[in-house]
Amino acid sequence: MIHLRLQSCGVPSEELGKVLRLLGIKKKRLYKLLPLLEFITWSLLKEDNTVRNLTLSDVILDPMTNHPWLQLSDDQRRVQEGLSESEPPESSQRFDSLPCVLGWEGYNSGRHYWEVDIANNGYWRVGLTTANSERKGNFPMTPKKGYYVLWRSTHNFYACSKPETPLPAALIPRRLGVYLDYDEGQISFYNAETKSHIYTFTGSFGGKLYPLFAPMDGRTLMTVIKPLPSFVPIHIHVQNVINNCGELCMEPL
């Protein structure tokens, strides 16, 4: 039984399972041991950079969704406010007030991770939204509206929950990592350079979720990047262990 459960863990390892059993603690208490688990997981990953059941997503921007003021690069991986408003074809999925663009591919299962480089220290929103969320007009980007985003504004940095969750300015990333675990109902954000956790939304999702990018001023340049396995934040490996090992640590030796 233990062997079968270990096969579904984010970090498959007999040694890790043994350590967790020896700790003799329940799943809900594993979160209190993240520093120890990070050390254990990192040790196990040093010689194996593969991550089971995690897709390192190659996000391409969808030109049928971008606000007319947003300019996409030819390879559809960069977005920035243009010098003038374009005249794109009509689309029910196109934003007409908020300066947003979506990723081409949506996700309705599995685990996915991607990164976005945010240049020039500007103002922005990044996250995910549902397939049937609002696109037209101005509206609050909250989970109730189908939006799960971080917002860096002129004077603040916060998660767009309701009410808003203020975040320390020290957490503002230069490169932001986005992790979606659809089946577990989690969307997490990381500083991809320091590999530190910023914030996690939790909930139950219905239908596909699409990556969202919104440069909020003329100087912000966003570049979507497919990460290398060795640069995935260690918290994600640990989260895979916590989510997939179930009640492993409750079983007798």
C-alpha positions as CSV (number, residue, x, y, z in Angstrom):
1,M,0.0,0.0,0.0
2,I,2.8,2.4,0.9
3,H,4.6,1.5,-2.3
4,L,1.5,2.4,-4.4
5,R,1.1,5.7,-2.7
6,L,4.7,6.6,-3.2
7,Q,4.3,6.1,-6.9
8,S,1.7,8.9,-7.0
9,C,3.9,11.3,-5.0
10,G,5.3,14.4,-6.6
11,V,8.7,13.3,-5.5
12,P,8.8,9.4,-5.7
13,S,11.2,8.2,-3.0
14,E,11.3,5.3,-0.6
15,E,13.5,7.4,1.7
16,L,11.0,10.3,1.9
17,G,8.1,8.0,2.7
18,K,10.1,6.4,5.5
19,V,11.0,9.8,7.0
20,L,7.3,10.9,6.9
21,R,6.2,7.7,8.6
22,L,8.8,8.1,11.3
23,L,7.5,11.7,11.9
24,G,4.1,10.1,12.7
25,I,2.0,13.2,11.8
26,K,-1.1,13.8,9.9
27,K,-1.4,15.4,6.5
28,K,-2.9,18.7,7.8
29,R,0.1,19.1,10.1
30,L,2.7,18.7,7.3
31,Y,2.4,22.4,6.4
32,K,4.1,23.3,9.8
33,L,7.1,21.3,8.7
34,L,7.7,23.0,5.3
35,P,11.3,24.0,6.2
36,L,12.2,20.4,7.1
37,L,10.4,19.0,4.1
38,E,12.1,21.5,1.8
39,F,15.5,20.3,3.0
40,I,14.5,16.6,2.5
41,T,13.0,17.2,-0.9
42,W,15.9,19.3,-2.2
43,S,18.3,16.6,-1.1
44,L,16.3,14.0,-3.0
45,L,16.0,16.2,-6.1
46,K,19.7,17.2,-6.4
47,E,20.4,14.2,-8.7
48,D,17.0,14.0,-10.3
49,N,15.4,17.2,-11.7
50,T,12.2,15.5,-13.0
51,V,8.9,16.4,-11.5
52,R,6.2,13.8,-11.8
53,N,2.8,14.9,-13.0
54,L,3.8,18.5,-13.4
55,T,3.6,20.2,-16.8
56,L,6.0,23.0,-17.5
57,S,3.7,25.0,-19.6
58,D,4.8,26.9,-22.8
59,V,2.2,29.7,-22.7
60,I,1.4,31.5,-25.9
61,L,-0.7,34.7,-25.8
62,D,-4.0,34.7,-27.6
63,P,-4.4,37.6,-30.1
64,M,-8.2,37.3,-30.0
65,T,-8.3,38.4,-26.4
66,N,-5.8,41.3,-26.0
67,H,-7.1,44.9,-25.3
68,P,-6.6,47.0,-28.4
69,W,-3.9,49.1,-26.6
70,L,-1.8,46.0,-25.9
71,Q,0.8,45.1,-28.4
72,L,1.9,41.4,-28.8
73,S,5.3,40.3,-30.1
74,D,5.4,38.3,-33.3
75,D,6.1,35.1,-31.3
76,Q,3.1,35.9,-29.0
77,R,5.2,35.6,-25.9
78,R,5.6,39.3,-25.0
79,V,3.0,42.0,-24.3
80,Q,3.3,45.7,-23.7
81,E,1.1,48.8,-24.0
82,G,1.5,50.2,-27.5
83,L,2.0,53.8,-28.7
84,S,-1.5,53.8,-30.2
85,E,-4.7,51.8,-30.2
86,S,-4.9,49.0,-32.8
87,E,-8.0,47.9,-34.6
88,P,-8.2,44.1,-34.0
89,P,-11.0,41.9,-35.2
90,E,-14.1,41.7,-33.1
91,S,-14.1,38.9,-30.5
92,S,-16.4,38.1,-27.6
93,Q,-13.3,37.1,-25.6
94,R,-11.5,40.4,-26.2
95,F,-11.0,42.9,-23.3
96,D,-12.3,46.3,-24.2
97,S,-11.6,48.3,-20.9
98,L,-9.1,46.4,-18.8
99,P,-5.6,46.1,-20.4
100,C,-5.5,42.3,-20.3
101,V,-4.6,39.4,-22.6
102,L,-5.1,35.6,-22.0
103,G,-3.0,32.6,-22.8
104,W,-4.1,30.6,-25.8
105,E,-4.5,27.3,-24.0
106,G,-6.8,26.7,-21.0
107,Y,-6.4,24.0,-18.4
108,N,-9.1,21.9,-16.8
109,S,-7.0,19.2,-15.1
110,G,-3.5,18.5,-13.8
111,R,-0.6,20.6,-12.5
112,H,0.9,23.4,-14.6
113,Y,3.7,25.9,-14.0
114,W,4.9,28.8,-16.0
115,E,6.8,32.0,-15.4
116,V,6.6,35.6,-16.6
117,D,9.4,38.1,-16.6
118,I,8.2,41.6,-15.6
119,A,10.5,44.3,-16.8
120,N,10.9,48.0,-16.0
121,N,9.4,47.9,-12.5
122,G,5.9,48.9,-13.6
123,Y,2.4,48.1,-12.5
124,W,0.6,44.9,-13.5
125,R,-1.8,42.1,-12.8
126,V,-1.0,38.4,-13.4
127,G,-3.0,35.2,-12.7
128,L,-5.8,33.1,-14.2
129,T,-9.4,33.5,-15.1
130,T,-12.3,31.2,-16.1
131,A,-13.5,30.6,-19.6
132,N,-16.8,32.3,-19.0
133,S,-15.7,35.3,-16.9
134,E,-16.4,38.8,-17.9
135,R,-14.3,40.5,-20.6
136,K,-16.2,43.7,-21.3
137,G,-16.2,46.9,-19.2
138,N,-14.7,47.5,-15.8
139,F,-15.3,45.0,-13.0
140,P,-13.5,43.8,-9.8
141,M,-11.1,40.9,-10.6
142,T,-12.0,38.6,-7.7
143,P,-12.5,34.9,-7.4
144,K,-16.3,35.5,-7.3
145,K,-15.9,37.0,-10.8
146,G,-13.7,34.1,-11.9
147,Y,-10.4,35.9,-11.5
148,Y,-7.4,34.8,-9.4
149,V,-4.8,37.5,-9.7
150,L,-2.0,39.4,-8.0
151,W,-2.0,43.2,-8.5
152,R,0.9,45.5,-8.2
153,S,-0.4,49.0,-8.2
154,T,1.2,52.4,-7.7
155,H,1.5,52.1,-3.9
156,N,0.4,48.6,-3.1
157,F,0.9,44.9,-3.8
158,Y,-1.9,42.6,-3.0
159,A,-3.9,39.5,-3.9
160,C,-7.3,40.4,-5.5
161,S,-9.3,38.4,-2.9
162,K,-12.4,39.9,-1.3
163,P,-11.4,41.7,0.8
164,E,-8.1,42.4,-0.8
165,T,-5.1,40.7,0.9
166,P,-2.1,43.1,1.3
167,L,1.3,41.6,0.5
168,P,4.7,42.9,1.6
169,A,6.5,45.1,-0.9
170,A,9.5,42.9,-0.4
171,L,7.7,40.0,-2.2
172,I,7.2,42.0,-5.4
173,P,8.9,39.8,-8.0
174,R,11.0,40.6,-11.1
175,R,10.1,37.1,-12.4
176,L,6.8,35.6,-11.3
177,G,6.1,31.9,-11.2
178,V,2.5,30.7,-11.5
179,Y,1.5,27.2,-10.3
180,L,-2.0,25.7,-11.0
181,D,-3.0,22.5,-9.3
182,Y,-6.5,22.2,-10.9
183,D,-7.7,19.0,-9.2
184,E,-6.6,20.2,-5.7
185,G,-8.1,23.7,-6.3
186,Q,-5.0,25.7,-5.8
187,I,-3.3,28.6,-7.6
188,S,0.0,29.7,-6.2
189,F,2.4,32.5,-7.0
190,Y,6.1,32.5,-6.4
191,N,9.1,34.7,-6.8
192,A,10.9,32.6,-9.4
193,E,14.3,34.2,-8.7
194,T,14.3,33.5,-5.0
195,K,12.0,30.5,-5.3
196,S,9.9,31.9,-2.4
197,H,6.1,31.6,-2.0
198,I,4.0,34.8,-2.4
199,Y,0.3,33.8,-2.1
200,T,-2.1,30.9,-2.8
201,F,-5.8,31.0,-3.9
202,T,-7.9,28.0,-3.0
203,G,-11.3,26.9,-4.3
204,S,-13.2,24.7,-6.6
205,F,-12.9,25.4,-10.3
206,G,-15.4,24.8,-13.0
207,G,-14.3,24.6,-16.7
208,K,-11.0,25.7,-18.1
209,L,-8.7,28.3,-16.5
210,Y,-6.6,30.6,-18.7
211,P,-3.4,32.4,-17.9
212,L,-3.9,36.2,-17.6
213,F,-1.4,39.0,-18.1
214,A,-2.1,42.7,-17.7
215,P,0.6,45.4,-18.0
216,M,-1.1,48.4,-16.4
217,D,1.2,51.2,-17.7
218,G,3.2,52.1,-20.7
219,R,6.6,50.9,-19.4
220,T,5.7,47.4,-18.2
221,L,6.9,44.7,-20.5
222,M,5.9,41.1,-19.8
223,T,7.6,38.1,-21.3
224,V,6.2,34.6,-20.8
225,I,8.8,32.0,-20.2
226,K,8.7,28.2,-20.1
227,P,10.8,27.3,-17.0
228,L,13.5,24.6,-16.8
229,P,12.8,21.7,-14.4
230,S,15.8,22.7,-12.2
231,F,14.3,26.2,-11.6
232,V,10.9,25.0,-10.3
233,P,10.4,26.4,-6.8
234,I,11.0,23.8,-4.1
235,H,7.6,24.6,-2.5
236,I,6.0,23.1,-5.6
237,H,7.8,19.8,-5.1
238,V,6.8,19.9,-1.4
239,Q,3.2,20.6,-2.3
240,N,3.2,17.6,-4.6
241,V,4.3,15.5,-1.7
242,I,1.7,16.9,0.7
243,N,-1.2,16.6,-1.9
244,N,-0.4,13.1,-3.2
245,C,0.9,11.1,-0.3
246,G,-2.4,11.3,1.4
247,E,-2.3,9.6,4.8
248,L,1.0,7.9,4.1
249,C,2.5,9.1,7.3
250,M,-0.3,7.6,9.4
251,E,0.4,4.0,8.3
252,P,2.4,1.7,10.6
253,L,6.0,0.9,9.8
